[in-house]
Amino acid sequence: MDIAIVGAGPAGARAAWVLARQGARVTIFDASHPREKPCGGGVTGRALALVADAIDATSCARTPIHRARFIRLRACGASAGQALDPIALTTGESATVDLDRGALVVASRAEFDAALLHAAQQAGAVLESARVTDVRVDADGVTLETRRGHRRADVVIGADGANSLVRRRVARPFRRDQLSIATGFFAHGVTSTEIVIAFVADPPGYIWSFPRPGHLAIGICAEATAGHSSEALRARTAEWIRATGIARGARLEPYAWPIPSLAARDANELTVSGSRWLLTGDAAGLVDPITREGIYFALASGQWAAESLLRDRFASTYASRVAAEAGRELGRAARFKAGFFRPAFINVLMRALQQSAGVRAVMADLIAGQQGYADLKWRLLKTFEIGLAWRALTSSSSRPAL
Ligand SMILES: Cc1cc2nc3c(=O)[nH]c(=O)nc-3n(C[C@H](O)[C@H](O)[C@H](O)COP(=O)(O)OP(=O)(O)OC[C@H]3O[C@@H](n4cnc5c(N)ncnc54)[C@H](O)[C@@H]3O)c2cc1C
């Protein structure tokens, strides 16, 4: 079987590695390497464990993260267009969570992705350094157009990210309400060993600072339909950078990129396969809508796609596996999201983070990708101080819709 993979990010490279090791004929199309992807670069312990058989991630440039600092800005209620009060920013509440060694590293995506691709090539996958400009599926196979001409394959794996051409050709593009926009700055010349999560109420979520080797990746994310322009969001991030002094002296390079952000009903009805195609990673919409962890899901879905192709009835095998191992969990996260970012819940959470070692342990596991959403609510409530739990459960005005 000839397998074409469009996209050599984590999803495509992982699929290529698994298939090539089993002797499949694999061509992977991507003209972008070497490149740095707009991304926080946070790679969780579970993602590192998954690829430990293929790459030595310790040889990639990466920053091991020792702790996460959570901030609730006093100006939490300000909206994206409003200027923030610097004093409020610096006097907001804060709590720190220590992370286990290996729970999270912040990687250079240029190096991490290159290592995955190199492993796939070593295993026998062929890289065609070309952008795919069209994909057509027929009864006998797939035709892929590139500027160098067309190629035929029996099956295509779409691993071409949130703007996936393969997805647009074989299924339907993401609707606007299925996407969020992440925007911010790479702050070159400064770094750290902690991640910073600063909760904001509008858009509901957080500003993050992830210390990549040699620069901080600082950003904010909003639903594409929430009415915030990319410029307003970036201006807000710039104001936060200025007020906190987190990137003093740095050269700021702006970025903006879409992230799939599926509602619960979409996560429960994922479109991932047909008779001659499979969608993986961002192209399939597999990103946690709260933590924005997508690298693990890209790697895992690349592996599931490859393993399914090595069996009979690959399309249904893959769809069932994605639903069981990712769809349900992402659906739970989507249901949880609205309540999680509500200011009343963030207030309770911040106090609990300051006072309760148990809550800090839950958040450490959430950051490391070790805490599922099925029992997050119960684990949080069990570990809250009694008064906080009582408030969370009974205060009608501040009741979090978990
Ligand atoms: C600002 C931001 C911050 C993020 N932070 C994190 C984080 O800290 N941790 C985390 O786990 N996730 C994070 N994510 C999500 C993560 O970046 C993605 O989920 C992940 O990269 C998905 O991997 P992928 O292989 O599916 O796609 P991608 O990594 O997007 O790779 C797709 C590849 O396909 C190629 N391609 C695209 N179109 C074509 C074409 N037509 N022909 C050939 N090649 C093509 C591209 O060049 C690219 O190399 C973040 C995302 C953003 C935008």
The ligand as an ORCA input file, in Angstrom:
! r2SCAN-3c Opt
* xyz 0 1
  C      -0.058     29.912     19.825
  C      -0.185     28.438     20.044
  C       0.290     27.878     21.205
  C       0.206     26.492     21.404
  N       0.783     25.954     22.514
  C       0.789     24.617     22.671
  C       1.502     24.026     23.752
  O       2.161     24.717     24.537
  N       1.455     22.667     23.889
  C       0.747     21.878     23.011
  O       0.711     20.660     23.210
  N       0.089     22.408     21.961
  C       0.121     23.747     21.753
  N      -0.497     24.286     20.664
  C      -1.146     23.387     19.694
  C      -0.074     22.685     18.815
  O       0.770     23.669     18.234
  C      -0.751     21.851     17.721
  O      -1.823     21.140     18.290
  C       0.214     20.867     17.058
  O       1.282     21.519     16.428
  C      -0.546     20.014     16.021
  O       0.351     19.184     15.339
  P       0.007     18.709     13.853
  O       1.095     17.781     13.439
  O      -1.400     18.237     13.799
  O       0.037     20.036     12.955
  P       1.184     21.132     12.776
  O       2.150     21.099     13.882
  O       0.465     22.392     12.481
  O       1.951     20.656     11.468
  C       1.335     20.719     10.207
  C       2.416     20.626      9.142
  O       1.759     20.533      7.880
  C       2.425     21.348      6.939
  N       1.466     21.691      5.884
  C       0.366     22.448      5.994
  N      -0.279     22.502      4.810
  C       0.458     21.751      3.938
  C       0.302     21.438      2.562
  N      -0.716     21.888      1.833
  N       1.253     20.647      1.962
  C       2.295     20.169      2.687
  N       2.477     20.446      4.013
  C       1.570     21.227      4.612
  C       2.907     22.543      7.761
  O       3.992     23.184      7.118
  C       3.312     21.865      9.078
  O       4.669     21.469      9.053
  C      -0.433     25.665     20.434
  C      -0.929     26.237     19.259
  C      -0.789     27.612     19.049
  C      -1.303     28.210     17.761
*
